[in-house]
Amino acid sequence: MLLSTLTVVTLLLCSDIIQCTVFLDPPSAGQILGSASRSRRANSLLEEILPGNLERECYEENCSQEEAAEIYQTREKTLEFWFRYKSLNPCRTNPCVNGGICTLDRGDFLCLCPPQYHGDTCQSEECRYRNGGCVQYCRDGTGGTGVQCGCAMGFKLEPDGQSCSQTGKYHGYYCNYCTEGGGGRGEGGRVSPRIVGGDLEKPGGSPWQVLIRRSDGRGFCGGTLVSDQWVVSAAHCFEESADHVTIGDYDKQRPDPGEQQIKIQKVFVHPHFHSFTFDSDVALVLLARPVIRGPTAAPACLPDAHLSQYLLRENHWGVASGWGLTRFMGRSSRFLRKVALPVVSYESCRASTEQVITDNMFCAGYLDDGVDACSGDSGGPFVVNYRGTWFLTGVISWGEKCAADGKYGVYTRLGNFLDWMRDTMERLDPRPEPEAGPEQHRELRDLDLKMMMKMMKKMKVAGFKSPSQTTV
């Protein structure tokens, strides 16, 4: 009994000593084990046999992408985990541009683009937004390739892939050398607002403007020069007999410097023109000879279908011009006038009238500002200045009175007829034969010399004397 009691007391007295000497603090224990922290272990044979476990493989230890793949089985889920595990979130720096939102999608990033952009990083503009950045023509690419810019005839695409510059050469039968600038101010530049209530145009300010006249010389409709030998006008104008046109005209009562008078060879009215509704109110006029270009005679550019639609959006500005009435039931203008008008939405256009408004028409103007095209302006241009080049987007067609309150002017939407126009012009291409090349010129010169020598021999035989042999 005494021995047992002594043993217990001894153990109690030594417990503190045993605790202090056997259990060491972590740093001391680390020195004994050779490391202050437990090293990660390699996979044992048992671990290789067991199925993959996320907790054991990747959180208790550092795992590899191969080990993560054994756990998740599919590439998409593996990559999604791997980006998070390695803090490789590709959206951390947001690779999306132009306001795109970055999201993780199957281990990769996906950009949610605003409506006007597309592409892997929202880098590409769509044509319907700012014309895709193109100066003239724009076409949406396929497969995320972005937009493809193009140029009108007579222009070439610059190395930047967006700009166009004039070649300065004759290249075709329509829109081959378009007049740039011309007094506009930027995209749809507004000229002085207020031809009813409009302003006098300056001579040569609208070099594409054409006046269509009868055989007695009276002008009754307008038109737009779109190439050296083609004019665009309204179909309803040719219910009257047209004889000739004047180009470079400013004062219609007397000839102007540079004015040209050219006979009309043939008129092509659109086959779907409806004389009651004025639907498809467009016609092509083939001139008997080409126009001589100059400061007062140059064509307006034809857009492609997309650019035409883009330039006729609501509140875009265009310019109408002509010699029509300066007020309803008033007299026509002696001098060419112009007026700047905003394009009106299709809904507002339809709500303003009880007449039929088709998809081939658009409205422009104001409800109560007293400016509009009027009788005598029919067939004339509605042009828009886009980045320094004037494009023909509409033809003056019809209206109810002129500048009446609550009424707009109605125009033919030219973009809907571009294919018909180009097919017609190509089919009846009036271009002259190509000019002779250097080799052909040399052959002609040699032929002329031979003919001249023969003539001199004949004259000598007949007794004629050359000027050097003539006695004064």
MONORTA-V382165 format. One line per field, one symbol per residue. burial: 1 if it has 9 or more other C-alpha atoms within 8 Angstrom, else 0. Layout:
BEGIN
burial = ???
END
This chain:
BEGIN
burial = 0000000000000000000000000000111000110000000000000000010011101010001110110000111111110000011001011101111101111111110111111111111101110111111110000111111111111100111100000001111111101001111111101111111010011111111111000011111111111111111110000111111111110001001101110010110011000111111111110010000111111111111111111001111111111111000110111111111110001101000010011111111101111101111111111101111111111110011100111111111001001100100000000000000010000000000000000011000010000000
END
